[in-house]
């Protein structure tokens, strides 16, 4: 499936409704433009109101999980290349555009957990959700072993709704952090059950295995229980796009585990038919949540950015970062019609230390190495790992050569045979043989999380409450203040 680049124009109302090929159908929200709070930026563009008001009706919280600033930069450069820009600055990502042309609040955020300078996603999300630092691996549980109150519980008491949208398993750490409390993040069956018990209104992502009776350890049919509780339960992209009446509650799980990487979705029609984009899921969530009279809290996570960092996969990380960036455009359009909405765009931590490196004499080979290298990729290392042992050796050799330009020998296939029983052995070995820095100029410092300060930007009512430097726990205080939560 040929990948279609994003439009080179800023998203107009018509352009927004057409994005994702779902205009006029399915779970799209729509109303006339109006009430937008704008100020004039220095370059003459209209800037988003920075927001000195203290109260908001809604909060949209966008998370590019595991995003280093290097990842952010790669995506911006590559989008300009995709759209044929010969000079830098002609077509920015939505996130960079916010900084370049619009008046939004920007901060650096410290990401430490209670027991490490380098956090995991569970502890990072918990800091946002409960306002306290917890140990890595725990979700809204204090270091002393006491459950803590996540944002969803306070939001629900205020009469508002909650939505969680992700490209990971629905029960994974970041979405779970806003609504559940468990001592160990790996308790994903329990997390899925807590979503039902707590009545989280919208749940869209992957991870059907933690809802289906045949794959849960306790054999419980959570899908059936969600239906009985009044949820519309769906499992395919066309079901999401064809819903004509706004459901009161919505559960959609579109893959057994994490959703496939965007690079794999873009190049495989069968995956694209099954799996919606992150932006499509966000629109669907907004359609449901917009019908709630008292407002909402919506978290949207581009979770596979983090996984691509762990896997040191340059193609996967660029395309998933761009897929996340489309959600900023969705948020921009929503807030033009709903200026009572605070939007926060951030990441929970870095991952992998992703950076573009200078290539060649005087670094003059950098551009062609990076652009040509990413252009040539059509599979993630994860996808190739999953195909090894399913395809014949000859078919796998052909796939690897076509999708990452790696020509495997019979001896190398024998090495992979010896690794196929391990979790990541095949993908790790393929990545080593591929050698990302030589083929793309992109290198990684490790396969682990990193501890640098990260980007946070915000617009809308109360966004002025973010100082130029914040801790992850400060975010909780701002959200509670803006929503008037006790």
TORKE-921234 format. One record per residue (C-alpha): x, y negated, z negated. Coordinates in steps of 0.25 Angstrom, whole numbers, padded with zeros to 4 digits, always signed. Each point is the difference from the previous one (the first is absolute). Example, Ala and Ser with C-alpha at 12.3 -4.5 7.8 and 13.67 -1.06 7.14 Angstrom:
<rs>
+0049+0018-0031/+0006-0014+0002/
</rs>
This chain:
<rs>
+0000+0000+0000/+0006-0013+0004/+0002-0010-0011/-0008-0013+0003/+0007-0013-0006/-0007-0009-0009/-0006-0013+0007/+0010-0011+0002/-0011-0010-0005/-0004-0003-0014/-0012+0007-0003/-0013-0008+0004/-0013+0004-0005/-0003+0008+0013/+0014+0006+0000/-0002+0005-0015/-0013+0006+0003/+0006+0007+0012/+0012+0005-0007/+0000+0015-0002/-0010+0003+0011/-0011-0001-0010/-0007-0013+0004/-0015+0000-0002/+0000+0014-0006/+0002+0007-0013/+0005-0006-0013/+0003-0014+0005/-0004-0012-0008/-0003-0013+0008/-0005-0014-0003/+0002-0013+0006/+0012-0008-0003/-0002-0011-0011/+0005-0005-0013/+0014+0003+0002/+0010-0008-0009/+0011-0005+0009/+0011-0010-0002/+0010-0006+0011/+0013+0007+0001/+0013-0008+0003/+0000+0005+0015/-0014-0004+0002/-0006+0014-0002/-0012+0001-0009/+0005+0007-0013/-0007+0009-0010/-0004-0007-0012/+0010+0003-0011/-0011+0001-0011/+0001-0008-0012/-0014+0005-0005/+0000+0009-0011/-0011+0010+0004/-0003+0009+0011/-0011+0009+0003/+0008+0011+0007/+0015+0004+0001/+0007+0007+0011/+0013+0007-0004/+0009+0004+0012/+0012+0009-0003/+0010+0005+0010/+0006+0011-0009/+0015+0001-0001/+0003-0012+0009/+0014-0006+0000/+0002-0013+0006/+0008+0007+0011/-0013+0008+0004/-0008-0013+0000/+0011-0006+0009/+0000+0012+0010/-0015-0001+0002/+0000-0014+0003/+0012+0001+0010/-0007+0012+0007/-0013-0006+0001/+0006-0012+0008/+0007+0010+0009/-0013+0008+0002/-0007-0012+0005/+0011-0004+0009/+0006-0012-0007/+0014-0003+0005/+0003-0010-0011/-0002+0002-0015/-0012-0007-0006/-0010+0002+0011/-0009+0010-0006/+0001+0003-0015/-0006+0010-0009/-0012-0005-0008/+0008+0000-0013/+0011-0008+0006/-0010-0009+0007/-0006-0003-0014/+0014-0006-0004/+0004-0006+0013/-0013-0008+0003/-0010+0001-0012/+0000-0006-0014/+0000+0013-0009/+0006+0002-0014/+0013+0009+0001/+0007+0006-0012/+0011+0010-0003/-0005+0012-0009/+0008+0008-0009/-0004+0015+0001/+0006+0007-0013/-0007+0011-0007/+0000+0002-0015/+0012+0010+0001/+0007-0004+0012/+0005-0012+0009/-0005+0008+0012/-0015+0003-0001/-0008+0011+0006/-0014-0003+0006/-0008+0005-0011/+0007-0009-0010/+0000-0012+0009/-0015+0001+0003/-0003+0002-0014/+0008-0013-0004/-0010-0007+0010/-0012+0007-0005/+0001+0000-0015/+0010-0011-0002/+0011+0009-0008/+0012+0007+0005/-0001+0015-0001/+0010+0011+0002/+0003+0005+0014/-0010+0011+0004/-0011-0004-0009/-0013-0008+0004/-0005-0010-0010/+0005+0008-0011/+0009-0007-0011/+0014+0005-0003/-0006+0005-0013/-0010+0008+0007/-0013-0008-0001/-0009-0002+0012/-0001-0015+0005/-0011-0007+0007/+0001-0002+0015/-0006-0012+0007/-0011+0008+0006/-0006+0002-0014/+0000-0015-0002/-0005-0003+0014/-0012+0010-0002/-0004-0007-0013/+0000-0013+0007/-0010+0006+0010/+0009+0000+0011/+0004+0012+0009/+0013+0007+0003/+0006+0005+0013/+0013+0008+0002/+0005+0002+0014/+0013+0007+0003/+0008+0008+0011/+0005+0009-0011/-0008+0011-0007/-0012-0007-0007/+0005+0005-0013/+0014-0005+0001/+0007-0009-0009/-0003-0014+0005/-0015+0001+0003/-0002+0008-0013/+0007-0011-0008/-0011-0010+0001/-0011+0010-0005/+0005+0012-0008/+0008+0003-0012/+0008+0013+0000/+0014+0004-0007/+0006+0005+0013/-0003-0005+0014/+0001+0015+0005/-0014+0002-0006/-0007-0003+0013/-0012+0010-0002/-0003-0008-0013/+0002-0013+0007/-0010+0003+0011/-0010+0004-0011/+0002-0013-0008/-0004-0007+0013/-0013+0006-0001/-0002-0001-0015/+0004-0015+0001/-0009-0003+0012/+0011-0006+0009/-0009-0005+0012/+0009+0001+0012/+0011+0011+0002/+0007+0001+0013/+0013+0007+0004/+0006+0014+0000/+0000+0012-0010/-0013+0008+0003/+0007+0012-0007/-0002-0007-0014/-0015-0001+0003/-0003+0013+0007/-0004+0012-0008/+0009+0010+0007/+0013-0008-0002/-0003-0005-0015/+0006+0008-0011/-0013+0000-0007/-0008+0004+0012/-0009-0012-0003/-0008-0006+0013/+0003-0015-0002/-0005-0003+0014/-0014+0006-0004/+0000-0008-0014/+0004-0013+0008/-0012+0002+0009/-0010+0003-0012/+0005-0013-0006/-0004-0008+0012/+0013-0001+0008/+0000+0001+0015/+0011+0011+0002/+0007+0000+0014/+0013+0006+0005/+0002-0005+0014/+0003-0013+0007/-0012+0000+0009/-0009+0002-0013/+0006-0012-0006/-0002-0009+0013/-0014+0005+0003/-0006-0002-0014/-0012-0010+0003/-0006-0003-0013/+0009-0005-0012/+0001+0011-0010/+0000-0003-0015/+0012+0008-0002/+0010+0006+0010/+0011+0012-0001/+0008+0002+0012/+0012+0010+0000/+0005+0002+0014/+0012+0010-0002/+0003+0011-0010/+0012-0007-0005/+0006-0014+0003/-0005-0006+0013/+0010+0002+0012/+0010-0011+0002/-0004-0011+0010/+0010+0004+0010/-0005+0014+0001/-0015-0005+0001/+0004-0010+0011/+0006+0011+0008/-0010+0011-0002/-0015-0001+0004/-0005+0011-0008/+0006-0007-0013/-0006-0013+0005/-0014+0006+0001/+0001+0006-0014/+0007-0011-0008/-0005-0015+0000/+0011-0011-0002/+0002-0007-0013/-0006-0013+0006/-0013+0008+0004/-0001+0006-0014/+0001-0014-0006/-0011-0005+0009/-0009+0011-0004/+0003-0002-0015/-0003-0015+0001/-0013+0003+0007/-0004+0008-0012/+0006-0009-0010/-0006-0013+0006/-0014+0005-0003/+0003+0000-0015/-0006-0013-0005/+0010-0002-0012/+0013+0002+0008/+0011+0010+0000/+0014+0005-0001/+0006+0006+0012/+0014+0007+0000/+0006+0003+0014/+0013+0008+0000/+0009+0003+0012/+0006+0011-0008/+0007+0007+0011/+0010-0011+0001/+0006+0005-0012/+0000+0015+0005/+0008-0005+0012/+0010-0007-0009/+0002+0013-0008/+0001+0008+0014/+0010-0011+0005/-0009+0000+0013/+0002-0013+0008/-0012+0003+0010/-0010+0003-0011/+0004-0011-0009/-0001-0011+0011/-0014+0005+0005/-0006+0002-0014/+0004-0014-0004/-0006-0005+0013/-0013+0007-0003/+0000-0006-0014/+0002-0014+0006/-0013+0002+0008/-0007+0000-0014/+0005-0014-0003/-0008-0005+0013/-0012+0007-0006/+0001-0007-0013/+0003-0014+0007/-0013+0002+0008/-0008+0004-0012/+0004-0011-0009/-0003-0010+0011/-0015+0004-0002/+0002+0003-0015/+0009-0011-0006/-0003+0005-0014/+0009+0011+0002/+0015+0001-0005/+0009+0008+0008/+0013+0006-0005/+0010+0006+0010/+0012+0007-0006/+0008+0013-0002/+0002+0008-0013/+0015+0003+0002/+0010+0002+0011/+0004+0013+0006/+0012+0006+0007/+0007-0013+0002/-0004-0002+0014/+0008-0010+0008/+0003-0004+0014/+0015+0000+0002/+0009-0007+0010/+0004+0009+0012/+0012-0002+0010/+0010-0011+0002/-0005-0013-0006/-0013+0008-0003/-0004-0002+0014/-0005+0014+0002/-0010-0002-0012/-0012-0004+0007/+0000+0011+0011/+0004+0011-0010/-0012-0003-0009/-0010-0003+0010/+0003+0011+0010/+0002+0010-0012/-0014-0003-0006/-0006+0000+0014/+0005+0014+0003/-0006+0006-0013/-0014+0007+0001/+0001+0009-0012/+0003-0001-0015/+0010+0010-0006/-0012+0005-0008/-0008+0003+0012/+0012+0008+0006/+0002+0007-0013/-0015+0004+0000/+0001+0006+0014/+0013+0008-0003/-0004+0015-0001/-0014-0004+0007/+0006-0002+0013/+0009+0010+0007/+0015-0004+0000/+0000-0004+0014/-0013-0009-0002/+0006-0006-0013/+0013-0003+0008/-0008-0007+0011/-0008-0008-0011/+0012-0005-0007/+0007-0004+0013/-0012-0008+0005/-0004-0006-0013/+0013-0004-0007/+0010+0003+0011/+0008+0010-0008/+0004+0012+0008/+0001+0012-0009/+0009+0012+0002/-0003+0014-0003/+0009+0000-0012/-0007-0013-0005/-0013+0008+0001/+0006+0011-0008/+0003-0010-0011/-0014-0006+0000/-0005+0015-0002/+0008+0001-0013/-0007-0013-0005/-0014+0002+0004/-0004+0005-0014/+0004-0013-0007/-0008-0012-0001/+0008-0010+0008/+0012+0008+0005/-0004+0000+0014/-0004-0015+0001/+0013-0004-0008/+0009+0008+0010/-0007-0005+0012/+0002-0014-0005/+0015+0002-0003/+0002+0006+0014/-0008-0012+0006/+0008-0010-0008/-0009-0012+0000/+0011-0011-0001/+0007+0004+0013/-0013+0001+0008/-0008-0011-0006/+0009-0009-0009/-0009+0003-0012/+0007+0006-0012/-0005+0003-0014/+0008+0000-0013/-0007+0012-0006/-0013+0009+0000/-0004-0006-0013/-0008-0013-0005/+0008-0012-0002/+0000-0011-0010/+0000-0013+0007/-0009-0012-0002/-0012+0001+0010/-0009-0009+0008/-0013-0005-0005/-0009-0009+0007/-0014-0005-0003/-0011-0009+0004/-0014-0004-0004/-0006-0004-0014/+0010+0001-0011/+0012+0003+0009/+0007-0012-0006/+0001+0008-0013/+0011+0008+0006/+0014-0006-0004/+0011+0001+0009/+0006+0012-0008/-0009+0010-0006/+0000+0013-0007/-0009+0012+0005/-0008-0002-0013/-0002-0015+0003/-0008+0004+0012/-0010+0007-0009/-0002-0013-0009/-0003-0008+0013/-0010+0010+0006/-0007+0000-0014/+0000-0015-0001/-0005-0002+0014/-0011+0010-0002/-0004-0004-0014/+0003+0013-0006/+0002+0002-0015/
</rs>
